[in-house]
Amino acid sequence: MAVISFFAAGIGATIILLMPGYLLSSAYSRNRRGPAPSEREFIASTAAGAIFVHLLALPWTVRLVEQIVKDGPAGHAIEIGLWAAVVLVIVPTVLGAGLALLAEVQSPAWLKTVLVRLGLSSVARVPQAWDWVFSRGFPAYVRVHLSDGRTVYGLYSARSFASSDSGGRDLYLQQQWTEEQGWFAQPYPQSMGVWLSGDSIVSIEFFDGRPAEPEERSLRERADRAD
């Protein structure tokens, strides 16, 4: 019985110590594209996050422990539950989500530089350029150069997909376009998209996929007529 109690206490202590770090790391890495962190990286980030959260809550924790030692746990059941909810769940989750948002900051330049040096940047969250660019969620016309010399023109938008599995890259463009003099001409009739194997892709060029403003369209039309 004593052995069971010992192991139960050890498991409980481990959960209390590491749970904040696990939730912080999970919230920070949520929607992260690309390879999963290594076991060593996961353990290190969990431990660091747990230490940080517990340091933030240290004054409250010390005061609560002193009261429990003095009066017993029964009289402080509500505060113990509140401490567990705030320190073990709410604070690490909110902090992790906040750090994930902060990592996406691009300006001012000095702040981005500081975040990069601290390891809080989109580069650190998404370590591969393929994952970073396709996580932007932009609409874009893309010109894809293939290893067999062909070039595919298409639209990458909300119904397109780029795999985040580093072991099996592939790309689905929701609409394939015809080409005229090396540029986008028009969508293929009734095009439902095109699938491209990552192994065959040599490079991808991205062009603004947003509809042109009326003034911009007018200028383009006048330029075309002038030509």
DRENDO-1510 file (C-alpha; in Angstrom, 1 decimal, always signed):
<recs>
REC; n; res; u; v; w
REC; 1; MET; +0.0; +0.0; +0.0 .
REC; 2; ALA; +2.8; +2.4; +0.9 .
REC; 3; VAL; +4.5; +1.6; -2.5 .
REC; 4; ILE; +1.2; +2.5; -4.4 .
REC; 5; SER; +0.9; +5.7; -2.4 .
REC; 6; PHE; +4.5; +6.5; -3.2 .
REC; 7; PHE; +4.1; +6.0; -6.9 .
REC; 8; ALA; +0.8; +7.9; -6.9 .
REC; 9; ALA; +2.4; +10.8; -5.2 .
REC; 10; GLY; +5.3; +10.7; -7.7 .
REC; 11; ILE; +2.9; +10.7; -10.6 .
REC; 12; GLY; +0.9; +13.6; -9.1 .
REC; 13; ALA; +4.1; +15.6; -8.5 .
REC; 14; THR; +5.3; +15.0; -12.1 .
REC; 15; ILE; +1.9; +16.2; -13.5 .
REC; 16; ILE; +1.9; +19.3; -11.3 .
REC; 17; LEU; +5.5; +20.1; -12.3 .
REC; 18; LEU; +5.4; +19.4; -16.0 .
REC; 19; MET; +1.8; +20.0; -17.1 .
REC; 20; PRO; +2.1; +23.8; -17.5 .
REC; 21; GLY; +5.2; +23.3; -19.7 .
REC; 22; TYR; +3.4; +20.7; -21.8 .
REC; 23; LEU; +0.3; +22.9; -22.3 .
REC; 24; LEU; +2.5; +26.0; -23.1 .
REC; 25; SER; +4.5; +24.1; -25.7 .
REC; 26; SER; +1.3; +22.6; -27.2 .
REC; 27; ALA; -0.4; +25.9; -27.5 .
REC; 28; TYR; +2.7; +27.5; -28.9 .
REC; 29; SER; +3.2; +24.7; -31.5 .
REC; 30; ARG; -0.5; +24.5; -32.4 .
REC; 31; ASN; -1.0; +24.8; -36.2 .
REC; 32; ARG; +2.7; +24.5; -36.6 .
REC; 33; ARG; +3.6; +23.0; -40.0 .
REC; 34; GLY; +6.5; +20.9; -40.8 .
REC; 35; PRO; +8.3; +18.1; -38.9 .
REC; 36; ALA; +7.3; +17.4; -35.4 .
REC; 37; PRO; +9.9; +18.5; -32.8 .
REC; 38; SER; +12.4; +15.9; -31.7 .
REC; 39; GLU; +12.0; +14.1; -28.4 .
REC; 40; ARG; +14.9; +16.1; -26.9 .
REC; 41; GLU; +13.4; +19.4; -28.2 .
REC; 42; PHE; +10.0; +18.5; -26.8 .
REC; 43; ILE; +11.4; +17.6; -23.4 .
REC; 44; ALA; +13.5; +20.7; -23.2 .
REC; 45; SER; +10.7; +23.0; -24.2 .
REC; 46; THR; +8.3; +21.3; -21.8 .
REC; 47; ALA; +10.7; +21.7; -18.9 .
REC; 48; ALA; +11.6; +25.3; -19.7 .
REC; 49; GLY; +7.9; +26.2; -20.0 .
REC; 50; ALA; +7.1; +24.5; -16.7 .
REC; 51; ILE; +9.8; +26.4; -14.9 .
REC; 52; PHE; +8.7; +29.7; -16.4 .
REC; 53; VAL; +5.1; +29.2; -15.4 .
REC; 54; HIS; +5.9; +28.0; -11.9 .
REC; 55; LEU; +8.2; +31.0; -11.4 .
REC; 56; LEU; +5.4; +33.4; -12.4 .
REC; 57; ALA; +3.1; +31.7; -9.9 .
REC; 58; LEU; +5.7; +31.3; -7.2 .
REC; 59; PRO; +4.4; +34.0; -4.7 .
REC; 60; TRP; +0.9; +32.5; -4.9 .
REC; 61; THR; +2.2; +28.9; -4.6 .
REC; 62; VAL; +4.4; +29.7; -1.6 .
REC; 63; ARG; +1.6; +31.5; +0.3 .
REC; 64; LEU; -0.9; +28.7; -0.5 .
REC; 65; VAL; +1.6; +26.0; +0.7 .
REC; 66; GLU; +2.2; +27.9; +3.9 .
REC; 67; GLN; -1.5; +28.1; +4.6 .
REC; 68; ILE; -2.0; +24.4; +3.8 .
REC; 69; VAL; +0.8; +23.4; +6.2 .
REC; 70; LYS; -0.7; +25.7; +8.9 .
REC; 71; ASP; -4.4; +24.9; +8.5 .
REC; 72; GLY; -4.6; +21.7; +6.6 .
REC; 73; PRO; -5.9; +21.3; +3.0 .
REC; 74; ALA; -9.6; +21.0; +3.8 .
REC; 75; GLY; -10.0; +24.7; +4.6 .
REC; 76; HIS; -8.4; +25.8; +1.4 .
REC; 77; ALA; -10.0; +23.4; -1.1 .
REC; 78; ILE; -11.5; +26.1; -3.2 .
REC; 79; GLU; -8.2; +28.0; -3.5 .
REC; 80; ILE; -6.3; +24.8; -4.3 .
REC; 81; GLY; -8.8; +24.1; -7.1 .
REC; 82; LEU; -8.5; +27.6; -8.4 .
REC; 83; TRP; -4.7; +27.4; -8.2 .
REC; 84; ALA; -4.7; +24.2; -10.2 .
REC; 85; ALA; -7.0; +25.6; -12.9 .
REC; 86; VAL; -5.1; +28.9; -13.3 .
REC; 87; VAL; -1.4; +27.7; -12.9 .
REC; 88; LEU; -1.7; +24.3; -14.5 .
REC; 89; VAL; -4.1; +25.1; -17.4 .
REC; 90; ILE; -5.2; +28.7; -18.0 .
REC; 91; VAL; -1.9; +30.6; -17.7 .
REC; 92; PRO; +0.2; +28.2; -19.8 .
REC; 93; THR; -2.4; +27.9; -22.5 .
REC; 94; VAL; -3.0; +31.6; -22.8 .
REC; 95; LEU; +0.8; +32.3; -22.6 .
REC; 96; GLY; +1.6; +29.7; -25.3 .
REC; 97; ALA; -1.1; +31.1; -27.7 .
REC; 98; GLY; +0.1; +34.6; -27.0 .
REC; 99; LEU; +3.7; +33.7; -27.8 .
REC; 100; ALA; +2.6; +32.0; -31.0 .
REC; 101; LEU; +0.9; +35.2; -32.1 .
REC; 102; LEU; +3.9; +37.2; -31.1 .
REC; 103; ALA; +6.1; +35.0; -33.2 .
REC; 104; GLU; +4.3; +36.1; -36.3 .
REC; 105; VAL; +5.1; +39.8; -35.8 .
REC; 106; GLN; +7.0; +41.3; -38.8 .
REC; 107; SER; +7.3; +44.9; -37.7 .
REC; 108; PRO; +8.8; +47.0; -36.4 .
REC; 109; ALA; +12.1; +45.6; -37.5 .
REC; 110; TRP; +13.8; +45.9; -34.2 .
REC; 111; LEU; +11.1; +43.9; -32.4 .
REC; 112; LYS; +11.3; +41.2; -35.1 .
REC; 113; THR; +15.1; +41.1; -34.6 .
REC; 114; VAL; +14.7; +40.7; -30.8 .
REC; 115; LEU; +12.1; +37.9; -31.3 .
REC; 116; VAL; +14.4; +36.1; -33.7 .
REC; 117; ARG; +17.3; +36.3; -31.2 .
REC; 118; LEU; +15.0; +34.9; -28.4 .
REC; 119; GLY; +13.8; +32.1; -30.7 .
REC; 120; LEU; +10.3; +33.5; -30.9 .
REC; 121; SER; +9.8; +33.8; -34.6 .
REC; 122; SER; +7.9; +32.2; -37.4 .
REC; 123; VAL; +11.2; +30.8; -38.6 .
REC; 124; ALA; +11.6; +29.0; -35.3 .
REC; 125; ARG; +8.0; +27.8; -35.3 .
REC; 126; VAL; +8.1; +26.7; -39.0 .
REC; 127; PRO; +11.6; +25.6; -39.8 .
REC; 128; GLN; +11.2; +24.9; -43.5 .
REC; 129; ALA; +10.4; +27.5; -46.2 .
REC; 130; TRP; +7.9; +25.3; -47.9 .
REC; 131; ASP; +5.8; +25.2; -44.8 .
REC; 132; TRP; +6.2; +28.8; -44.0 .
REC; 133; VAL; +5.1; +30.1; -47.4 .
REC; 134; PHE; +2.1; +27.8; -47.7 .
REC; 135; SER; +1.0; +28.7; -44.2 .
REC; 136; ARG; +0.5; +32.3; -45.2 .
REC; 137; GLY; -3.0; +31.5; -46.6 .
REC; 138; PHE; -2.7; +33.9; -49.5 .
REC; 139; PRO; -4.3; +33.5; -52.9 .
REC; 140; ALA; -1.6; +33.4; -55.6 .
REC; 141; TYR; -1.0; +32.5; -59.2 .
REC; 142; VAL; +1.8; +30.1; -59.2 .
REC; 143; ARG; +4.3; +29.0; -61.9 .
REC; 144; VAL; +5.7; +25.6; -61.1 .
REC; 145; HIS; +8.8; +24.4; -62.8 .
REC; 146; LEU; +9.1; +20.6; -63.0 .
REC; 147; SER; +12.2; +18.3; -63.2 .
REC; 148; ASP; +11.1; +17.1; -66.7 .
REC; 149; GLY; +11.3; +20.6; -68.1 .
REC; 150; ARG; +7.5; +21.3; -68.1 .
REC; 151; THR; +6.0; +24.4; -66.5 .
REC; 152; VAL; +2.6; +24.3; -64.8 .
REC; 153; TYR; +0.5; +27.4; -64.3 .
REC; 154; GLY; -2.3; +27.5; -61.7 .
REC; 155; LEU; -4.1; +29.2; -58.9 .
REC; 156; TYR; -3.3; +28.5; -55.3 .
REC; 157; SER; -6.1; +29.6; -53.0 .
REC; 158; ALA; -8.6; +28.5; -50.3 .
REC; 159; ARG; -9.4; +25.1; -52.0 .
REC; 160; SER; -5.7; +24.3; -52.7 .
REC; 161; PHE; -3.5; +22.2; -50.5 .
REC; 162; ALA; +0.3; +21.9; -49.9 .
REC; 163; SER; +1.4; +18.9; -47.8 .
REC; 164; SER; +3.3; +19.6; -44.6 .
REC; 165; ASP; +4.8; +16.1; -44.4 .
REC; 166; SER; +8.5; +16.5; -45.1 .
REC; 167; GLY; +8.6; +12.8; -46.2 .
REC; 168; GLY; +6.0; +13.2; -48.9 .
REC; 169; ARG; +5.7; +16.7; -50.3 .
REC; 170; ASP; +3.0; +17.3; -52.8 .
REC; 171; LEU; +0.9; +20.2; -54.1 .
REC; 172; TYR; -2.7; +20.5; -55.3 .
REC; 173; LEU; -3.7; +23.6; -57.2 .
REC; 174; GLN; -7.4; +24.2; -57.3 .
REC; 175; GLN; -7.3; +25.5; -60.9 .
REC; 176; GLN; -4.9; +25.0; -63.7 .
REC; 177; TRP; -4.3; +27.8; -66.3 .
REC; 178; THR; -3.2; +27.9; -69.9 .
REC; 179; GLU; +0.0; +29.7; -70.8 .
REC; 180; GLU; +0.6; +32.4; -73.4 .
REC; 181; GLN; +4.1; +33.7; -74.0 .
REC; 182; GLY; +5.3; +32.5; -70.6 .
REC; 183; TRP; +2.4; +34.1; -68.7 .
REC; 184; PHE; -1.1; +33.2; -67.3 .
REC; 185; ALA; -3.7; +33.2; -70.1 .
REC; 186; GLN; -6.9; +31.7; -68.8 .
REC; 187; PRO; -8.2; +28.8; -66.7 .
REC; 188; TYR; -8.5; +25.4; -68.5 .
REC; 189; PRO; -12.2; +24.9; -69.4 .
REC; 190; GLN; -13.9; +23.2; -66.4 .
REC; 191; SER; -10.6; +22.8; -64.6 .
REC; 192; MET; -10.9; +21.1; -61.2 .
REC; 193; GLY; -7.3; +21.5; -60.4 .
REC; 194; VAL; -4.0; +19.7; -60.8 .
REC; 195; TRP; -1.9; +17.5; -58.4 .
REC; 196; LEU; +1.9; +17.8; -58.5 .
REC; 197; SER; +4.3; +15.4; -56.8 .
REC; 198; GLY; +6.8; +17.2; -54.6 .
REC; 199; ASP; +9.6; +15.0; -56.0 .
REC; 200; SER; +9.0; +16.5; -59.5 .
REC; 201; ILE; +8.9; +20.2; -58.4 .
REC; 202; VAL; +12.1; +22.1; -59.0 .
REC; 203; SER; +10.9; +25.6; -58.1 .
REC; 204; ILE; +7.7; +27.6; -57.6 .
REC; 205; GLU; +7.1; +31.3; -58.5 .
REC; 206; PHE; +4.3; +33.2; -56.7 .
REC; 207; PHE; +2.3; +36.1; -58.2 .
REC; 208; ASP; -0.4; +38.3; -56.6 .
REC; 209; GLY; -3.6; +36.4; -56.8 .
REC; 210; ARG; -5.9; +39.1; -55.6 .
REC; 211; PRO; -8.4; +40.6; -58.0 .
REC; 212; ALA; -7.1; +43.9; -59.5 .
REC; 213; GLU; -8.7; +47.2; -58.3 .
REC; 214; PRO; -10.9; +49.0; -60.9 .
REC; 215; GLU; -8.3; +51.7; -61.4 .
REC; 216; GLU; -5.5; +49.1; -61.8 .
REC; 217; ARG; -7.5; +47.2; -64.3 .
REC; 218; SER; -8.2; +50.4; -66.3 .
REC; 219; LEU; -4.5; +51.2; -66.4 .
REC; 220; ARG; -3.7; +47.7; -67.6 .
REC; 221; GLU; -6.3; +47.8; -70.3 .
REC; 222; ARG; -5.0; +51.1; -71.5 .
REC; 223; ALA; -1.5; +49.8; -71.5 .
REC; 224; ASP; -2.6; +46.7; -73.5 .
REC; 225; ARG; -4.4; +48.9; -76.1 .
REC; 226; ALA; -1.3; +51.0; -76.4 .
REC; 227; ASP; +0.8; +47.9; -77.1 .
</recs>
